[in-house]
Amino acid sequence: MQERLWQIDELNFESNHQHHYETLFSIGNGYLGTRGTFEEGYFLDAPATLIHGIYDHAPGALVPELVNAPNWLDLKITVDSTPLQMIMTVDRSDFMTPPSGVVIGYERSIDMKRGVLRRDVLFRAQSGNIVRITFERFASLHDQHVMAQRIVITAVDGHPAIIVESALQTDVTNNGVRHWLPDPITKTEGGRLSAQVTTQQSGYVVAMASYLNSPHTEIALPHPGRPATHIVFTLKQEESVTIEKLTTIYTSRDTADPLATAETALDAASARGYDTLLSDHIAEWATDWETADIRIDGDEAIQRALRFTTYHVLIASPRTDEHVSVGAKTLSGLGYKGHVFWDTEIFVTPTLMLIQPKMARNLLMYRYHNLHGAREKAKANGYEGAMYPWESTDTGEETTPQWSDVQPDGSRIRIWTGDNEQHISSDIAYTTHKYWRWTGDDDFLIKYGAEMMLDTAVFWGSRVEYNADHDRYELSQQIGPDEYHENIDNSVFVNRMAQAHLKSALDVLAWLKTNDSVAADRLIAALDLNTTRLDKWRDIVAKMFIPFDHEKAIHIQFPGFFDMEYIPVPHYQPRTTSVQAILGHARSIQTQVIKQADVVMMMALLGHELSIPEGFDPLQVMLNNWNTYYPRTDHGSSLSPAMHAWVAARLGLLDEAYDMLDHAVHIDLQDNKGNVRDGMHAAACGGVWQAVIFGLCGLRISRDGALITDPRLPAHWRRVSFNVYYRGEKRAFTVENPVYSDQS
């Protein structure tokens, strides 16, 4: 019974949902991700294998994108001259005389506990013979360069003649955009295949080597773009044949000779065999789930969905590479072109720092290695220090397009986020500081983290504007989390996060002076942290303008927000799209409709440290904020519901917390945003883990450095158990629902 809580199942194939399931059933290992397309292909499918760090800027494209690698899944099966195709029928006459072969039984499932995708097909050929075909695949967590497939073909009725063709398909694109140079290098040697391709602009090389292991003789099928091999055999009734395909993948980011390395690695993988590779892979997953799993007693739907979102965080996050990061759509689709946003630092990294601290460190190191791009952006915009790009790839440079794709009316919309969504620098500093507090990784802070925090603080010191009339510091032309309102002045989120950023930078510098004076002196000299600059930071911390309505006892999202048209967002239910899409871009930006958690996000990240004027009760202010902004929020972004669940739980609003958690954890499973075809929502996946642990379970660090919990569980949850790493030590927690504790 418990095993089904580790599986997501598809019991009937519906072609209009195929792209959704291709995303859901992605496999990966932190090095690459492969969408859950069929081995034999399907009409209008969207196969993709995305490898961290392999970007290219195609001729005529606005920006670079993560490149779709050659398709290593390619396996085509023919039964009595009838090719396997996912053609299903409910017409009983087709069972006996199928016109061109028909699928009369189908189911597919992803086993999240073991990281294995399985598909079972009952296929009737035109001849009338019936076979059962079981497909199994995984991307090894033990050896990130090894992929494995197993196919078991059983003759259910008749004596079918079978042809199995294995290939490496190099003729792939990104939705029609070609990134690979023509004339790939390919080889076919018996059951062994290999292919090497090179990107057009960036010059990255990707090589694959593949071996088909079967009891039958392989016949090579040389082809310049699709090297292949096939086997031919006949099955007796109820006889089964098992065929295994192993593939190794290397890039020029890994080795100087990817093709030779892939071929050598294939020999090693073949010698170990499928069963051993699978066993090692499962053992690695067992280790991961020891800390990643949250065990909920009393809610099977949330339990399964939460494991699903955690699974996708784990398969997308780099384990051994500190020069890459998790894109907004993970490695499961081409959405957002594989670019890295703030989603990583605010939603993914905080989850990993508790369950996989080394992986969290890798993600922060990506930002450290790309400080040069942040510094260049600051300089180009007339500022000092480091100003991180809103979207980035392998170079660390700003890769946000300035204009949208052509709209239906032929126009383009100006995209301002790359110019003015500057809070990402504070988001990175916030998570860097949080990582240090949770892990106690002083080495990281001294060598890398402090430099990031301090140089981005230098940026804010040059970016703020002093208002002499009010003796305060302000920030103009900003975009907060609520991206419906662009280029506003004094976003409370941006101002407060910048203020907190400068305060933590000063604290870290003071810590360095006490604990590593050499490192402190090095950074003071390198970043010109002179007395005048540091005094200004202190002045900004003291005088930063934090918009607040004293009469209503609420934070003001930005001055002028409440002067705009009020739209009762809750009245727009039920709906299948955002309120912005209903109202239109031009009108919605002039209303009080909020895209996603903004003030609510600030409450989640900062808790009671909200810069509340003296004399006001922090809890009451937070409740007032909630009651003000919750009804105005569209949840037009997938990251919004999880933050609302977190905050609602801390405020004791358990019904709202559960509703928001249920929404957040099912965003991809139920395709609530209608765009899962383009990839998973990384922010939602990381956000729900935090919503449960920080929100409903109330885990936090006390003032004296101890870990404490303050559970606010839904009425039907009996208990929640979880493990986290804290300062190098794994800690186990179980929080009980007082309702059930009292009964016992």
N, C-alpha and C positions, 0 to 999 in steps of 0.2 A: 504493500500500500504506500509506503513512504517513497518508493522509487518513482512513482508517478509525479511526486512533487519536485522531481529533478528533470522532468521531461516537458517539452513543448511539442504537441502532436498536430499533424495535419492529416485528417482522415479521409478527405476527398480533395482531389485536385480540381481547382477552379482556375482556368487560365486568366481570368480577369483579376485574380489576386496573386498571380505568379511573382511579380516584382516585389510585392510585400514579403512573401515567404522567402524569396531569394535573400533578402536582407536579414530577416529573422534567423534563418538557418545558416548564417555565415559561420565559418570556422576560422581560427587564427591562433597565433602564439606570441604576439608581441613583436614579431618581425614582419609578418604579413597577415593579410586577411583575404579569404576567398569567399565570394558570395555563394549561396546555396542553389546554384543553377544545376540543371540535370547534366549528367555526364554525356548523354547523347544529344543534348541541345533541345531547344524548343522554339517555335515561331515567336519572334520578337523578344526572346529572352535577353537578359543583360548580364552576361558573365563578366566577372572582374576579379582579378587578383591584384591587390594593392600592397606595395612594399614600402615600408617607412623610408622616407628620405628621397625616393626616386621621383623627382619633379622635372617638368620640362615646360618651356614656354614656346608653344607652337607658333609658327608664322601666322600673323593676323589675329591671334588671340589677345584678349585684353590683359590677361595675367597668366602666370604659370599655374600648373595643376599637377596633382598626383597622377602618375601614369598607370594606365591599365596594362598589366604585364601579360605575356603569353599565357594562354589557357592550358594548364597542366592537367585538367580534369578529363579532357577529350577521350571518350570511350564510346564506340558505337557498336551495337549488337544487332545482328540479323538472325532471324529464326526462319528457317525454310524459305530463304530469299525475301522475307518480310522484315523490313527494318523496324526496330523498336521505336515507337513514337507514343507520346502521351496523349493518345486519342481514347477517350472514354465514352461509354454509351450506357443508356438505360433501356435501350431497345433490345428485348430478349432475342429477336431474330438475329441480331449481330453476333450473339454468343456462338451460334452454330455456323454461320457463314459470313464472317467478318470481311468486308470489302477490301481492306488493306491492313488488317491487323487491328486489334482493339485491346485496350487495357480493361480488364474486368474486375480488377482488385488493386487497391493502392493504399498505402499509408507511409507517412514519413515522420521522423521525430529527431529532435536534437536532444542528446543526453548531456545535460550541462555538467553533471557530476564527473563524467569521463571525457568530455570534450569530443564526442563522437556523433557524427551525423549518419543516420541510417534511413534507407528507403526500400520498401518492399513493393514489388510490382507483380501482378498476375497477368500474363500477356498471352493472348490467343492469336496465333499467326493466321494468315489467310488459308494455310493448309488445314487448319483446325487443330493442330498440335498446340498444347498449352505448356508454358514454362513459368516457373516462379523465379524472379531475379531479385536478389538482395544486394543492395549497394551499401558500402560502408566507407567512410573517409574520416581522416583526422589530419590536423597540422600539428606535428609533434611539439609538445611542450618541453620535452627532454632535449631534443636537438632541433633548434628553430629552422634549420635548413632542410629538414626532411618532411615530406608530405607522403601520405599513404592512402591507397584505395584497395578495397577488397570487394570482389564480385563473386557471388555464389549463384550458379544457374542450375536449376533443378527441372528435370522433365516431369511434369505433373501428368500429362496425358500424351501418349504418342512417342515417336522416336525422332525428335527434331534434329535437323542439321544446323549447327551454330557457327557463326562467324563473329569473332570479337576483334575489333580494330582499335588500337591504341595510338594516340598521336599527341604531338605538342603543336598547338595552333598559334602561330606567330602573327597572323594577320588579324590584329585586334586594334580597336580604336577607343577613344573616349567620346562616346556618342557621336561618332563620325569624324572626330578630330584625330588626325594621325600624328603620333609622336615618335614612332620608330623609323629609322632610316630604312630604305628598301634593301633588298638582298641580304637577309639574315644569314648567319652561318648555321648550317644544319648538317647532321650526320645520322645515318641509320646503319646499325650493325646488328643484324639478327633481332633480338628482342630489346636492344638498347637504342635509345634515341637521345639526341642532344640538339640544343638550339641556343644561339646567342644573338641578342639584338642590342642596338645602341640608340639612345634618344637623339633627336635631331639637334636640339639647341644646347642642352646641358651636358651631353656627352656621357651620360651614365650607361653602363653596360649591365645587362641582366642575362644570365645563363642558366639553363635548365638541363638536367640529364634525367632520363627516365628508363625504367626497366620493367618489362612485363614478365612476371613469373607464372608459368602455367605448366601443366604436364604435357602440353602439345608443342609442336614445332612452330616457331615464329617465322613469318615471311616478311621481309622488309619491303616497304612501299616508299621509296625516295620521292620527295616533293620539295621544291624550293622554299615553300612557306609553311608546310605542314608535314614534317617527317613523321612517318607512321609505320606500324608493323601490325600484322594480323595473324590470327590462328583460326584453324578450321577443324571442327570435330563433330561427331554425332553422339547424342545421348540416348541411352536406353531408358525405358520408362522407370521413373523414380530415381534415376541416377543423377548425381550432382557433381559439378566441377567447380573448383575454387580457383580463381585467378586473382593475382595480386599485382598492383602497379605501384612502384615506389618512384618518387621524384625528388630530386635535390635541386635547390635554388641558391645561387650566389650572385652578388652584384659587385661592381667595381668599388662600392663603398666597403666591401668586406675583404677583398683580395685583389691582387694585381692581375690575376688570370682567372676570372670567374668560371670560364668553361672547363679548364683543367681541374679546378678545385671541385666543381660540381660533379665531374666524372669520377674523381677519386672518392668523394664522399658517397656517391652512389654505390661504389664497390663495397665500402664499409657498411652501408645500410643494408645492402643485399645480403651480405654475409651474416648479419645479425637476424634478419628475417622479420616478417610482419608481426608475428606474435610477440617477439621480444620488444620490438619498437612500440607496439601498442601497450604492453605491460609497463614499460618505462614511462610512457606518456601518461597513463592513468595514475601512476605513482606520483608524478609531479602535480597532477590536478588534486590529488588527495591532500598533498601538502598545502597547496593554495587554499583549498576550502577550509582547512583547519582554522584559519583566521578570517577568511572572507565571508564565510557563511553566517547569516543571522537566522536563528531558529525561533520561529514564532509559534506559540502554542495557542491555537484558537482561530486561525484564519488561513486556510489552505490556499485561497486565491492570491492573497498578498504574498504568502510564502513562496509560491511558485514564481510569481512575477518578479519578486525581489531577487531571487536566484538568477533569473533570466537577465535582469539589468546588470547584476554583478558579474555574471559570465561575460557580458560584452565589454565591461570595463577591463576585465582581466585579459581578454584576447586582443584588445587594442593597444594596451600599454607596453611600451618597450622595456624589455627586461635586461638587455645587455648593452644598449646603445644610448649614450647620453647626448647625442647630437640630433635627435629627432623627438617629436612630441605627438600627442593625440589630437587629430583634427576634430572639428565639430561633428562630423559624420563618421567618426572612427575610421576603420579600414573596411567598411561594409558597403560602401557606395560612393558615387562620384559627387555627391552633394557638397556644395561650398568649395569644390575643387580640391578637397583635401587640406584646406588651409587651417592653421592653428589660431584659435581665438582665446578670449578670456575663459571660455568654457573649461579649458584645461586646468587653470590655476584655481578657480573658485569652485568647480564642481568635481573634477576628476582627481586632482592631486590631493586634496584633503582626505578623500576616501582612502587613497593608496597609502598615505602617510601612517594610517592606523593599521592597515592590513598587509601592505607590502612596502615598507619604508624605502628600500633600495630603489624600487620603481618610482616612487615619488621623487626621490633624489635625482634620478635620471631626467625626469620632466623639468625640474628646476635647473638642472645643468644645461638643458637645451637653451634656456633663457640666458644663462651665463655665457655660453659659447657664442651667443648671438648679440652680446652687448654692443659689438661694433655697429650692427645695423641700427640699434636703438640710439646710439650716439650720432650716427650719421643723420638719422631722422630729426633729432633735436637740432643739430646744426643747420640742416636744410630749412627748418622752420624758424630759425632765429633764436633758439633757446640754448641753454647750457645743459650739461649732463646727458642723461640717457632717457629717451622718450620711446617706449616700446611701440611697435606697429600694432594696429588693430588686427590685421591678418598677416600671417607670415608663413614662409615655407622653409626651404633648406638654407637660404641665404641670410635670414634674419632681417631682410629689408621689408618695407611696407609693400604688401601685395593686394591691398583692397582696391578693387576697380573704382574709378571715379564715376562711372556711369553704368547703369543697369543694361541688361540686354534689351533689345528692341521690344517695346510693348505692343499689344494688339493694335493700338491706334497709330503705330509707327514712331512714337516718341520714345525717348529715354529719360529715366529719372536720375537726377544727380545723387550720388551716394556720398554722404558726408562723414561716414563713420571713420574712414581712414584719416580724415583731417582732424576730427573733433571728439571722437570717443576716446578720450585720453585717460580715462580712469583705469585702463588696463595696466598702466605703470604702477598704480597703487595696488591693484589686484595682485600683481606679481610680488610686490613687496609684502603685502599682507600675508600671502601664503608662504613666502620665504620665512617670515618671522614665525608663523604658526608651525611650520615644519620644524624649525629649531626648538620651539617650546615643547612639542610633542615627542620629538626623537632625541633631544639632547645631543644632536650631532654638531658639536663645537667645531670639528675639523671643517665641515661644510661651511659653517658660518664664517670662520676665520679666512678660509681660502677663497670662497666664492660668494656666499650669500650676502655678507656685509657689503661687498662692493656693489652688488645689484641694488640693495636697499639704499645705499648712500648716494650712488650716482643718479638714481631716479629721484631721490630727494633733491639733489642739485637741480634737476629739471624743474620740479615744482617750485623751488625757490626762485627760479628765473621766470616761471610762467604766471605766478599769481600777480594780481594787480592791487595796488594799495589805493584805497578810497580815503583821501584825506578828510573829506567832509564828515565821514562817519568813523574815522580812525579804525578802519578794518581792512582785511584782505578779501578779495573777491576773485572769482573765476568766470570769465565770459566765454561765450561761444563753445558751449560744452554739449555733449550728448551723454546722458546717464543711461542706466539700464533700460529705461522707458524710451525706446528708439522711435516712438511715434512723435516725440517732441524733440526736434533737432535744433542745434545751435542756440541753446538757451543760456541765460546768465544765471549763475549761482544755483546750480543743481545741488540740492542738499546732500545727495549721495556722493557726488564728486567732491564737493567741498569738505564733507566730513571724512571721507576716505583719505583725501590728501592731507588733512590735518592729522589724522591717526598715523599716516605714513611718516610724516616728519617727526612726530613724537617717537615712534618706534625706531626711526633712524638715529635720533639723538641717544636713545637708550642703548642701542646696539653699539654705538661709538663709545659710549661711556663704559660699557662692558668690556669692549676690546682694550681700552686704555688700562683697565684693571687686570685683565686676564692674559693679554698678549700685546704688550706695548709696541713690539716690533711691527706686528701686523697693523696696529693702529697708526703708527707713524708712517708706514708705507702708504696706507690709504689716504691719510691726511695730505701727504705730499702729492700723490698721484691725482687726487680729485680736487686739490686746492681747497681743503676744508679749513679755511682760515677762520679766525675769530669773528670777523665781520659776517661771514656767511652763516656760521652757526648761530650767532646772535639773531640774525634775521629769521632763521628757522624757528627759534624760540618765540620770536615776536609773532610769527604767522600762527603758530600753535595757539598762542594766547588770544589772537585777534581775528582768526578766520571767521568769516560770516557764515553762520549756520541758520538758515531761514526757519523761523519759529513763530507761530501765532500764539501769543500769550493768552488771548481771550478764549480760544478754542482748545488750548493746550495740545497742539499738534505741531509736528514738523511740516513745513510747507515744501512740497516737492520742488518748486522753484517759484520765485515771485511772479505773480500774474497767472499762475495755474488756475486759480479759482475764478478768474475773470472770464475764462473761456466757457463755451457752451457745455452744459451738463447733459450727459447722455446716460440714462439708467441702464447700464450694461446688463443687470440681471433680467431685464424685460426681454432681452434678445435671446430667448431660449424657447424651444430647442433650436440650435443652429449647427451648421456643418462647416462654417468658415469663421474667420475672425470678424469682429465688429468693424475693424478698419476696412476689410474687403467689402462689407455691406455698405458702409458709408462712403467709401472712396477715399483715396489718399488725401486729396485736397481738403475735404471737409474734416476728416478725422484728426488731422494735425492741429485743427483749431478747436478741438473739444477737450474735455477732461478724461477721455478714454485713455487708459494706460496700457501699454503693450504687455508689460510683465512686471514682476516684483521689482520695485524701485526703493521706496521708503521701507517697504516690507523686507526687501533684501538687506538694507542697511541694518534693520533690527536683527535679522538672522546673523549677520556677520559680526556685529559689534555688541549684541546683547544689551545690557544695561548701560554700556559706555557710549551713549548716544549724544553726548553734549547737550544735556537738558538743563535749562536755567534753574538756579536755586529756588527752592520753594515748591517745585513741582514733583509729584510722585512719579518716579520712572515707570512703574507698572501701569499707572493710569494713562500716562502719555502714550505708552505702547498700545494700550487698548484703544485709545482715541485714534491713534494712527491707523490701526487695523480697521476700525469702524468707518474711517474716512476713505481709505484707499482700496480696501477689499471690494466694495461694490463698484468701484470704477475700473477695475482691472479686467482686461480682455483675455488674459492668458494667451496672447497671440504667439508667445514663444514657449517652447517645450520646457524651458528651465524654470518657468514661473510656478507651476503647482507645487513642486517639491519644496521651494523656499516658503511658500505659504503654509504647507503642512508643518514644517519646522517651527515657524513662528506661532501658528495657531496652537500647537501643542504646548509651547512654553507659556502661552497666555491662558491655558486651561480650556480652550475652545475645542473640545475633543471631537465633536461632530464635524466641525469644519476641518479639523486636522485630518480626520479619517477620509473625508470626501476628497480633499486635496491630494492625500497620499494615494488613494485609489486611482485618481485621475493620472497622477504623475507616473506611477509604476506601470500603468497600462498604456502609456502614450504610444509606444512602439508596437506592443502586442496587438492592440486594437486599432492601430493606425489613426489615432485621434487627430493628428495634424494633416493626414492625407498625403504625406510626403515620405513615408518610410521607404518607398521604392528607391529613394536617393541615398539611403543609409540610415543607420541608427542615430539617435540623438544622444551624443556623449554626455551633455550636461544633465539631461534628465536621468540617465543611468547612474551617474555619480551623485546627483542630487538626492535621489530617493534613499540611498544608503545613509547619507548624512541626516536626512529628515528623520529616519528611524532612530539612529544612534544619538545624534545631538538634540533632536526635537522630542520624539516620543519617549526615548529612554533617558534623556537629560544628562548624557555623559559630558563632563567638563573637568577642567583642571581648577582646583580650588586655589585660593590665594596662597596657601602654604605648600602648593605643589602636589597635592594628593589628587588622585582621580576619584570623582564622586558621581553618583547618578541621582536623578530626581525624576522618576518615571511618571509620565502622563499617558497611560495606555488606554486605547478604546475599550469600551465596556466588555466586548466579547473576547478580548485578548487575555489569556490567563497569565502568560509570562513570555519574556523574550530573553534568549541567551545568545551571547556573542563573545568573541575574543578580539583584543586589540593589542598592538605593540605600543608600549609607552616607555620611552627612554631606554630602548634596547631589551626590554623585558616583555614577554607575552603575558597578558593579564586576562583572566576569564571573569565574565559578569553574567549574572542572571537577575533580571528585574521582575518583580512580581506585581500583578494587578492587586491592589489592596482589597478589592471586592472579593476576590477568590481567596486571598490570604486570610481574611477575616472569617470566611466560611470554614476554612480548614482548622 
